Amino acid sequence: MPPKTRARVSKRTANSDDAGEKVGGKRKAAASESGKTEERSEPPQYCHWLMKSEPESRFENGIDVKARNFMRQMKNEQLAFFYHSNCKEPGIAGVMKIVKEAYVDHTQFDKKDVHFDANSKPDDPKWSTVDVQYQRMLKRFLPLSELKKYHLQHRATGGPLKDMALFTRARLS
């Protein structure tokens, strides 16, 4: 059941991030006031996460499995788009909020669970999970084809979606 009140979201401007362009997790060197350049290695600035799920069931060994991965950088109160993948028309369907940061996914150690991973050890776990809370559905479904169109326009004009990871990374999960 969705919450009755809307979550407050702080607005960030396109210039809220320091000088320097993001390049695959690193930033290009940026000139400081003294004229020297400095290399930055912090992860890219958060905007919105994209969390995907398959709206249709997918079965492995007779068990319905849907998703996992890429969550260790997520922080409380950040927003994520709920993205339908592996379906006739993939795209964004809704918005959710991160309510608990990454922690060890206990299912990786349970031999009876479909997410069991024999290579993962309790002292060196491979898998993490986060807790999310439903915020709202979008007023309309935003298909991947439309997202791609906006990405290409922004790439040409330097808009805010020019570095959208959905199109700049070979694989998101």
N, C-alpha and C positions, 0 to 999 in steps of 0.2 A: 504494500500500500504506500503511495507517495506521501511525503510529508505535507502538512497543511500550510506551512509557511515557506516562502522562497528563501533560499540561501543568499546571503550577501556575498557579492563578488567584488573584490577591489579591481578597479580598472587600471590597466597598465598601458603606458604609452609606448609607441614603437621605439622611442628613444630612451626608455627606462634602463636599458642595458648600456654598459660602458662602450666607449669607442672600440672599434675592432670588429671584423666580420667573423661570424661563426663558420668554422670549417670542420665538419665531421668530429665534433666533440672537443676540438681545440679552436682557439681563436687565432686569427692572423695577428701578426705583430701590430701593435698600435703605437702611434707616436705619443709620448708623454709631453708635458709642458717643457721639459728640458730639451726636447728634440730627440732624445734617445728612444729606441724602440724596445718594447718589452714583450716577451712571449708569454702567453697565458695558456694554462692547461686545464682550467676548470671546465666542467661539462657545459653544454649549451644552456642558455637561460630558458627556464620553464615558461611555456605559454599555456597549452592544454595538452593533455595526454590523449591518446587514441587507444581505447581498449576494445579488442575485437572478440566477437563471439559468433558462432555459427548458429543462425536461427533454426536451421533444420538439424535434426539429430544426426550424429555421426557415430557409428558403432565400431568398436575395436574389441575383438574377442567376445562379441555378444553384449558388450557394455557400452552405454551411451556416454561419450566423451565430448567435451566442447572446447576447453582452452587452458593455457597456462603460459607464464614467462614475462620478462622485461619489466619488472616492477620495483626493483631495489632503489630507484631514484625518486619514486613518488613520495610526496610529503602530505601530511594532514591538510585538509581544506582545499587542496588543489582540485581542479575540475578535470574530468575526462569525458570525451565523446564516446558514446556507446556505438560501436561500428559492427554492422552485420557483414560477415565475410563468408566465403565458400557457399554462395547462394546465387540464384539467377541474376539478381541486381544488388551488388554490394553497395553499402553506403552508411551514413550516420543516421541513427534513429532517435537518439536521446542524449541526455547529459546526466552524469553522476559525479559524486564527490568522494574523494579519498577520505576515509574516516579512521583508518588505522594503517600506519606505515608498514613496510615490508617486514615479515617475520617468516621463520622457517615453516615450510609446508609439511606438516606431519604425515600426509598421505604418501610421500615418497618412501617412507620406511615401512609401510603396512603392506605385507605380501598379498593380502586379500584385496587391496584397493587397485583400481585400474591405473592409477598414477604411480604405482610402485616403480622405483628405479633401483635396481640391484647395485648400480655403480655409485649411488649416493650414500654417504656415511654420516652418522650423527655428528661426528667431530668436523666434518667438511661437507655440509649439505649443498646440493646443487640447486634446489628449487626453493623459491620464495613465493609468498602470496601477500595480498593486501586486502583490506576490507573496504568495500565501497557502499555508498548509499544512493539510491535512486533520487534524482532531483526533478527531472521532467522529460517528457517526450518533446521532440522538436515539433514545431507547427506543421512541418511537412518533412518527409523523408528526403535526405540530401544524398543523391546517388553519386557513386564514385566518378562517373563520367562528368558530372557537373563540378565536383571537386577538382578533377584534373584540368578542366577548362579554366577555373580560377587560378590554379597553380601556374599554368602556362602564361596567363595574362600577367600575373604578379612577377614571374621570373623575367618577363620582358621589360616590365616597368619598375622593378625593384620594390614591389609591394610586400606586405607582411607574410604572404603565403609562399614567397619565392623559395624558401628553404624547407618547405613542408616535408617532413620525414617520410610520409606515406609514399612520396614520389622520388625522394632522393636517396633512399636506402633500398638495397636489393631485397632485403627481407626484414620485416619488423618483428616477427615473433622469435 
